[in-house]
Amino acid sequence: MDIVIVGAGAAGLTTAILTRRASDCRTVLVDGARRPCAKILVSGGGRCNVSNARVTERDFHGGSRAAIRQVLKAWPVAETVRFFADIGVSLHEEERGKLFPDSNRARDVLDALLHEGARVGVERRDGWRVHALRREGAGFMLDTSQGSIAARMVVLAAGGQSLPKSGSDGSGWTLARSVGHTIVPPVPALVPLVLSSRHPLAHAALSGIAHDVELQVWLDGRLAERVCGPLLWTHFGISGPAALDVSRHWTRATAAQRQVAITLNCCPGEGFEQVDSWLTRSAGVRPKASISSVLAARVPAAIADALLNAVDVPPDRPAGQVSREQRRAVVHALSAWLLPIEGTRGYNYAEVTAGGVDLAEINPRTMESRLCPGLFFAGEVVDVDGRLGGFNFQWAWASAAVAARALAQATNHSSPAARMQ
Ligand SMILES: Cc1cc2nc3c(=O)[nH]c(=O)nc-3n(C[C@H](O)[C@H](O)[C@H](O)COP(=O)(O)OP(=O)(O)OC[C@H]3O[C@@H](n4cnc5c(N)ncnc54)[C@H](O)[C@@H]3O)c2cc1C
């Protein structure tokens, strides 16, 4: 084969399509799953949040931001919109810049990609799991569950480890490691967080309640990150955009054995002093109203009661009879409540993986390995993870496009050694 692409997810499929559009080389897309692309189908709650209207390198973590910027600039969001329009999927913008297919069906996104792959002559081998990758002469040999394949060039687009039943079980990193690459230790990201059930907040009773919050991540005692957005309380802990977006900081810091804490601010953008003067003013205006109903102006009533109970202030106490000390305890609970995080829901519930093939070992102009000429990477297999909102797919499309351009050029001319310059 000219090119073998390992992984027929968003990144592998797009690499194959764009490579075939730009060159005549024989391109084979190999996937261990019998029904690849499961993640596209389940993405965005079955609607597939294809991209985001505003994407910058600041929406990502992992490898160097300069390298991420280079890849994103080579295939901006406008290219994604055009690419999907070309294959019959028009997109529209929703809140926070999220781009969805007009049909609101992830199935249509997947069908369009599969149809385009077939139209341009991508060969597919579904149910072929790659077990080993090694250099052989100027090319590669891949051992698969269905036999060996020789290839001039290989693309690893095998994803991370999130939703392993989809086929992405982390084996792409084993293949990369076997040819000399470093793997930044992977952890689940965009994953719900589990809270201790023995905590006074009694979060299980809040299950189903959603509200806007600010979550603050403290690393070794210092404020490292703030995330604003909706939070969803669940029977096990917290989920929703704000919780998912901070999760990678917690998992990464915990894996590195750093001291990490996450505090909840129910009054986003306001600090202790502002919340304190608001509560003092409100209690002065409505001294006979219960403290619970005063707080309910800012947070859902059940959250107000849970916080009051957790700091031992009776919810029905008239606001005017709350002592200064109690008021300060309530304000502290409202603006900087330390969340008792015990863990995460793990890879089965994680939307992405943080960590993966070290981006420093990949040329961001081509997505070609700096260590192993002829080997390329695309998508989540690389140490790049985006925040919630279509950013992870944009990384998949953009890194695939960069790899495809380089592959098409490489099949037409230039030796691997020349490409390493
Ligand atoms: C529930 C859920 C919802 C999501 N929603 C969104 C969303 O709305 N918007 C967004 O931007 N992102 C979303 N994501 C993240 C997004 O789906 C991923 O970042 C993206 O699909 C990664 O694409 P990929 O092609 O790099 O990897 P994958 O989609 O993981 O594909 C990798 C493929 O490689 C194959 N493979 C792995 N190892 C081997 C091997 N050894 N041999 C052969 N084949 C192999 C796997 O079977 C798989 O098909 C969501 C993820 C999940 C789990």
The ligand as a Gaussian input file, in Angstrom:
#p B3LYP/6-31G(d) Opt

LIG

0 1
 C      -19.725000      10.655000      24.152000
 C      -18.805000      11.567000      23.379000
 C      -19.307000      12.746000      22.840000
 C      -18.460000      13.613000      22.152000
 N      -18.984000      14.747000      21.596000
 C      -18.167000      15.604000      20.927000
 C      -18.700000      16.748000      20.259000
 O      -19.916000      16.929000      20.176000
 N      -17.811000      17.614000      19.674000
 C      -16.451000      17.394000      19.689000
 O      -15.705000      18.210000      19.159000
 N      -15.937000      16.284000      20.246000
 C      -16.767000      15.382000      20.845000
 N      -16.240000      14.243000      21.394000
 C      -14.799000      13.980000      21.220000
 C      -14.562000      13.482000      19.786000
 O      -15.517000      12.482000      19.497000
 C      -13.152000      12.916000      19.658000
 O      -12.192000      13.856000      20.061000
 C      -12.883000      12.517000      18.201000
 O      -13.860000      11.608000      17.756000
 C      -11.494000      11.901000      18.071000
 O      -11.371000      11.421000      16.765000
 P      -10.162000      10.456000      16.362000
 O      -10.435000      10.076000      14.958000
 O       -8.883000      11.083000      16.711000
 O      -10.309000       9.204000      17.326000
 P      -11.485000       8.122000      17.476000
 O      -12.799000       8.687000      17.084000
 O      -11.348000       7.593000      18.849000
 O      -11.154000       7.000000      16.392000
 C      -10.064000       6.136000      16.527000
 C      -10.336000       4.872000      15.760000
 O       -9.147000       4.088000      15.792000
 C       -9.496000       2.738000      15.923000
 N       -8.366000       2.039000      16.532000
 C       -7.779000       2.250000      17.721000
 N       -6.742000       1.434000      17.908000
 C       -6.654000       0.665000      16.804000
 C       -5.782000      -0.393000      16.402000
 N       -4.785000      -0.827000      17.168000
 N       -6.001000      -0.983000      15.191000
 C       -7.014000      -0.571000      14.380000
 N       -7.862000       0.425000      14.720000
 C       -7.685000       1.031000      15.911000
 C      -10.727000       2.747000      16.823000
 O      -11.508000       1.574000      16.631000
 C      -11.441000       4.014000      16.356000
 O      -12.423000       3.749000      15.374000
 C      -17.076000      13.326000      22.037000
 C      -16.588000      12.121000      22.548000
 C      -17.432000      11.243000      23.217000
 C      -16.874000       9.951000      23.753000

